[in-house]
């Protein structure tokens, strides 16, 4: 029997890449909500571009998190502290669109688990 060839691929991005920044912001939102309400359900996506961070998604939680402040704290913690970088925690626009999780999705999660959005 001959060995079967397989192709393996993976994505790797360097430090400071917008995907890494976005992931850290989404993680911070999740962590902040779970710290206040361990039963939080958070389906949150973040997009980062020059001078802007957008956080959107649906949540079911009793927690209150000031998302804009958390985004700025996270960006500052990463090291974007100077306007010379074209992206910094003080001057970037932070747009949020967080709403309550839809009843249909909540019901499905209750019955079947988190699907592709959780663990």
LUMLUM-643274 format. One record per residue: residue in three letters; chain; residue number from 1; x, y, z of N, C-alpha, C, CB in turn. Coordinates in steps of 0.1 Angstrom, whole numbers. Glycine has a CB too. Layout:
N
NODE, Ala, A, NUM, X, Y, Z, X, Y, Z, X, Y, Z, X, Y, Z
...
# end
This chain:
119
NODE, Unk, A, 1, 8, -12, 0, 0, 0, 0, 9, 13, 0, -9, 0, 12
NODE, Unk, A, 2, 6, 22, -9, 14, 34, -9, 8, 44, 0, 14, 40, -23
NODE, Unk, A, 3, 17, 53, 4, 12, 64, 13, 4, 74, 6, 24, 70, 21
NODE, Unk, A, 4, -6, 79, 12, -15, 89, 6, -10, 103, 9, -30, 87, 11
NODE, Unk, A, 5, -8, 111, -1, -3, 124, 2, -14, 133, 7, 3, 131, -11
NODE, Unk, A, 6, -11, 141, 16, -21, 151, 22, -15, 165, 22, -25, 147, 36
NODE, Unk, A, 7, -24, 174, 20, -20, 188, 20, -24, 195, 33, -26, 196, 8
NODE, Unk, A, 8, -15, 201, 40, -19, 208, 52, -16, 223, 51, -11, 202, 64
NODE, Unk, A, 9, -25, 231, 54, -23, 246, 53, -27, 252, 67, -32, 252, 42
NODE, Unk, A, 10, -21, 264, 69, -25, 271, 81, -22, 286, 78, -17, 266, 94
NODE, Unk, A, 11, -28, 294, 86, -27, 309, 84, -18, 314, 96, -40, 316, 84
NODE, Unk, A, 12, -9, 322, 93, 0, 329, 103, 1, 343, 100, 14, 322, 103
NODE, Unk, A, 13, -1, 352, 110, 0, 366, 108, 10, 371, 118, -14, 373, 109
NODE, Unk, A, 14, 16, 382, 115, 26, 388, 124, 20, 397, 134, 36, 396, 116
NODE, Unk, A, 15, 28, 400, 144, 24, 409, 155, 19, 422, 150, 36, 411, 165
NODE, Unk, A, 16, 8, 427, 156, 2, 439, 151, -7, 438, 140, 13, 449, 148
NODE, Unk, A, 17, -9, 426, 134, -18, 424, 123, -32, 427, 127, -17, 409, 117
NODE, Unk, A, 18, -40, 433, 119, -54, 436, 123, -62, 424, 129, -62, 443, 112
NODE, Unk, A, 19, -60, 413, 123, -67, 401, 128, -63, 398, 143, -63, 388, 119
NODE, Unk, A, 20, -51, 399, 146, -46, 397, 160, -52, 407, 169, -31, 397, 161
NODE, Unk, A, 21, -52, 420, 165, -58, 431, 173, -73, 428, 175, -56, 444, 166
NODE, Unk, A, 22, -80, 424, 164, -94, 421, 165, -97, 410, 174, -100, 418, 151
NODE, Unk, A, 23, -89, 399, 173, -91, 388, 182, -89, 391, 197, -81, 376, 179
NODE, Unk, A, 24, -79, 400, 200, -77, 404, 214, -89, 412, 219, -64, 412, 215
NODE, Unk, A, 25, -95, 421, 210, -106, 428, 214, -118, 419, 217, -110, 439, 204
NODE, Unk, A, 26, -121, 410, 208, -132, 401, 210, -130, 392, 223, -134, 391, 198
NODE, Unk, A, 27, -118, 388, 225, -115, 380, 237, -117, 389, 250, -100, 375, 237
NODE, Unk, A, 28, -114, 401, 249, -116, 410, 261, -130, 412, 264, -109, 424, 258
NODE, Unk, A, 29, -139, 414, 253, -153, 415, 255, -159, 403, 262, -160, 418, 241
NODE, Unk, A, 30, -155, 391, 257, -160, 378, 262, -155, 377, 277, -155, 366, 254
NODE, Unk, A, 31, -143, 379, 280, -137, 378, 293, -144, 388, 303, -122, 381, 294
NODE, Unk, A, 32, -147, 400, 299, -154, 410, 307, -168, 406, 310, -154, 424, 301
NODE, Unk, A, 33, -175, 400, 301, -189, 396, 303, -189, 383, 312, -196, 393, 290
NODE, Unk, A, 34, -180, 374, 309, -179, 362, 318, -175, 365, 332, -170, 352, 312
NODE, Unk, A, 35, -167, 375, 334, -163, 379, 348, -175, 383, 356, -152, 390, 347
NODE, Unk, A, 36, -185, 390, 349, -197, 395, 356, -208, 384, 356, -202, 408, 350
NODE, Unk, A, 37, -209, 377, 346, -219, 367, 345, -214, 354, 338, -231, 372, 336
NODE, Unk, A, 38, -211, 344, 346, -204, 332, 340, -213, 324, 330, -200, 323, 351
NODE, Unk, A, 39, -226, 328, 330, -235, 321, 320, -237, 330, 308, -249, 319, 327
NODE, Unk, A, 40, -229, 340, 306, -230, 348, 294, -228, 340, 281, -220, 359, 294
NODE, Unk, A, 41, -236, 344, 271, -234, 338, 257, -230, 350, 249, -247, 331, 252
NODE, Unk, A, 42, -219, 349, 243, -214, 360, 235, -210, 356, 221, -201, 366, 243
NODE, Unk, A, 43, -216, 361, 211, -213, 359, 197, -208, 372, 192, -225, 352, 189
NODE, Unk, A, 44, -195, 375, 193, -190, 388, 191, -179, 388, 180, -184, 394, 204
NODE, Unk, A, 45, -180, 397, 170, -170, 398, 160, -164, 412, 160, -176, 395, 146
NODE, Unk, A, 46, -151, 413, 157, -145, 426, 157, -137, 427, 144, -135, 427, 169
NODE, Unk, A, 47, -138, 439, 138, -131, 443, 126, -122, 455, 129, -140, 445, 114
NODE, Unk, A, 48, -110, 455, 125, -101, 467, 128, -95, 471, 114, -89, 463, 137
NODE, Unk, A, 49, -96, 485, 112, -90, 491, 101, -83, 503, 105, -101, 494, 90
NODE, Unk, A, 50, -77, 510, 96, -69, 523, 99, -79, 532, 107, -63, 529, 87
NODE, Unk, A, 51, -76, 535, 119, -83, 545, 127, -97, 541, 131, -85, 557, 118
NODE, Unk, A, 52, -100, 528, 131, -113, 523, 134, -113, 509, 140, -122, 524, 122
NODE, Unk, A, 53, -122, 507, 149, -125, 493, 154, -140, 492, 155, -119, 490, 168
NODE, Unk, A, 54, -145, 481, 149, -160, 478, 149, -162, 465, 157, -165, 477, 135
NODE, Unk, A, 55, -171, 466, 167, -175, 454, 175, -190, 452, 173, -171, 455, 190
NODE, Unk, A, 56, -193, 440, 168, -207, 437, 166, -211, 423, 170, -211, 439, 151
NODE, Unk, A, 57, -223, 420, 173, -227, 407, 176, -240, 406, 185, -216, 400, 183
NODE, Unk, A, 58, -242, 394, 190, -254, 392, 198, -249, 386, 211, -264, 383, 191
NODE, Unk, A, 59, -256, 390, 222, -252, 384, 235, -265, 381, 243, -243, 394, 243
NODE, Unk, A, 60, -263, 372, 252, -273, 369, 263, -265, 370, 276, -281, 356, 261
NODE, Unk, A, 61, -267, 380, 284, -259, 382, 296, -266, 391, 305, -245, 387, 292
NODE, Unk, A, 62, -263, 390, 318, -267, 400, 328, -256, 410, 330, -271, 393, 341
NODE, Unk, A, 63, -245, 409, 324, -233, 418, 326, -236, 431, 318, -221, 411, 320
NODE, Unk, A, 64, -229, 441, 324, -228, 454, 316, -214, 457, 314, -236, 465, 324
NODE, Unk, A, 65, -210, 459, 302, -196, 462, 298, -197, 474, 289, -189, 450, 291
NODE, Unk, A, 66, -189, 484, 293, -187, 496, 284, -178, 492, 273, -182, 509, 292
NODE, Unk, A, 67, -183, 488, 262, -175, 482, 251, -165, 492, 246, -184, 478, 240
NODE, Unk, A, 68, -169, 505, 244, -159, 514, 238, -147, 516, 247, -166, 528, 236
NODE, Unk, A, 69, -149, 517, 260, -138, 518, 269, -129, 506, 269, -143, 521, 284
NODE, Unk, A, 70, -135, 494, 269, -128, 482, 268, -120, 481, 255, -138, 470, 269
NODE, Unk, A, 71, -125, 485, 244, -118, 484, 232, -106, 493, 233, -127, 489, 220
NODE, Unk, A, 72, -108, 505, 238, -96, 515, 239, -86, 510, 248, -101, 529, 244
NODE, Unk, A, 73, -90, 504, 260, -80, 498, 269, -72, 487, 263, -87, 493, 282
NODE, Unk, A, 74, -79, 479, 255, -72, 467, 248, -62, 472, 238, -82, 458, 241
NODE, Unk, A, 75, -66, 482, 230, -57, 488, 220, -45, 494, 227, -65, 498, 211
NODE, Unk, A, 76, -47, 501, 237, -36, 507, 245, -27, 496, 250, -42, 516, 257
NODE, Unk, A, 77, -33, 486, 256, -25, 475, 261, -16, 468, 251, -34, 465, 268
NODE, Unk, A, 78, -21, 468, 238, -13, 462, 227, -1, 470, 224, -22, 459, 215
NODE, Unk, A, 79, -3, 484, 226, 8, 493, 224, 6, 503, 213, 20, 485, 219
NODE, Unk, A, 80, -7, 505, 209, -10, 515, 199, -13, 528, 207, -22, 511, 190
NODE, Unk, A, 81, -3, 535, 211, -4, 547, 219, 0, 560, 213, 4, 545, 232
NODE, Unk, A, 82, 4, 560, 200, 8, 572, 194, 1, 574, 181, 23, 571, 191
NODE, Unk, A, 83, -4, 586, 178, -11, 589, 166, -2, 588, 154, -15, 603, 167
NODE, Unk, A, 84, 11, 587, 156, 21, 585, 144, 18, 571, 138, 35, 586, 149
NODE, Unk, A, 85, 12, 562, 144, 9, 549, 139, -3, 548, 130, 8, 539, 150
NODE, Unk, A, 86, -11, 559, 129, -23, 559, 121, -34, 551, 128, -21, 554, 107
NODE, Unk, A, 87, -31, 546, 140, -41, 539, 147, -37, 539, 162, -43, 524, 142
NODE, Unk, A, 88, -45, 545, 170, -41, 546, 185, -54, 546, 193, -32, 558, 188
NODE, Unk, A, 89, -52, 543, 206, -64, 541, 214, -72, 554, 217, -59, 535, 227
NODE, Unk, A, 90, -65, 565, 216, -72, 578, 219, -80, 583, 208, -62, 588, 223
NODE, Unk, A, 91, -75, 582, 195, -82, 588, 184, -90, 579, 175, -72, 595, 176
NODE, Unk, A, 92, -88, 566, 177, -96, 557, 168, -111, 558, 170, -91, 542, 169
NODE, Unk, A, 93, -118, 556, 160, -133, 555, 161, -136, 541, 166, -140, 558, 148
NODE, Unk, A, 94, -146, 540, 175, -150, 527, 180, -165, 527, 178, -147, 525, 196
NODE, Unk, A, 95, -169, 518, 169, -183, 516, 166, -188, 502, 172, -186, 516, 150
NODE, Unk, A, 96, -200, 503, 178, -205, 490, 184, -219, 488, 180, -204, 491, 199
NODE, Unk, A, 97, -222, 475, 178, -235, 471, 174, -238, 458, 181, -238, 470, 159
NODE, Unk, A, 98, -240, 458, 194, -243, 446, 202, -257, 446, 206, -234, 446, 215
NODE, Unk, A, 99, -264, 435, 203, -278, 434, 206, -281, 421, 213, -287, 435, 193
NODE, Unk, A, 100, -293, 420, 218, -297, 407, 225, -297, 396, 215, -310, 409, 233
NODE, Unk, A, 101, -293, 384, 220, -293, 372, 211, -307, 369, 207, -287, 360, 219
NODE, Unk, A, 102, -309, 366, 195, -322, 363, 190, -328, 351, 197, -322, 360, 174
NODE, Unk, A, 103, -341, 351, 199, -348, 340, 207, -346, 327, 199, -363, 343, 208
NODE, Unk, A, 104, -346, 327, 186, -344, 314, 179, -330, 308, 181, -346, 317, 164
NODE, Unk, A, 105, -320, 317, 181, -306, 312, 184, -305, 307, 198, -296, 323, 181
NODE, Unk, A, 106, -311, 315, 208, -310, 312, 222, -317, 298, 224, -317, 323, 230
NODE, Unk, A, 107, -328, 296, 218, -335, 283, 220, -327, 271, 214, -349, 283, 212
NODE, Unk, A, 108, -320, 274, 203, -312, 263, 197, -300, 260, 206, -307, 267, 183
NODE, Unk, A, 109, -294, 271, 212, -282, 269, 221, -287, 261, 233, -276, 282, 224
NODE, Unk, A, 110, -299, 265, 238, -304, 258, 250, -305, 243, 247, -317, 264, 254
NODE, Unk, A, 111, -310, 239, 236, -312, 225, 232, -300, 218, 228, -323, 224, 222
NODE, Unk, A, 112, -292, 224, 219, -281, 217, 212, -267, 222, 215, -284, 219, 197
NODE, Unk, A, 113, -265, 232, 223, -252, 236, 225, -248, 248, 217, -242, 225, 223
NODE, Unk, A, 114, -235, 252, 218, -231, 265, 212, -228, 264, 197, -219, 269, 219
NODE, Unk, A, 115, -228, 253, 191, -226, 252, 176, -212, 257, 173, -236, 261, 169
NODE, Unk, A, 116, -210, 265, 162, -197, 270, 158, -192, 282, 165, -197, 272, 143
NODE, Unk, A, 117, -201, 288, 175, -197, 300, 181, -192, 298, 196, -209, 309, 182
NODE, Unk, A, 118, -191, 286, 200, -186, 284, 214, -181, 271, 217, -197, 287, 223
NODE, Unk, A, 119, -178, 269, 230, -172, 257, 235, -180, 252, 246, -157, 259, 238
# end
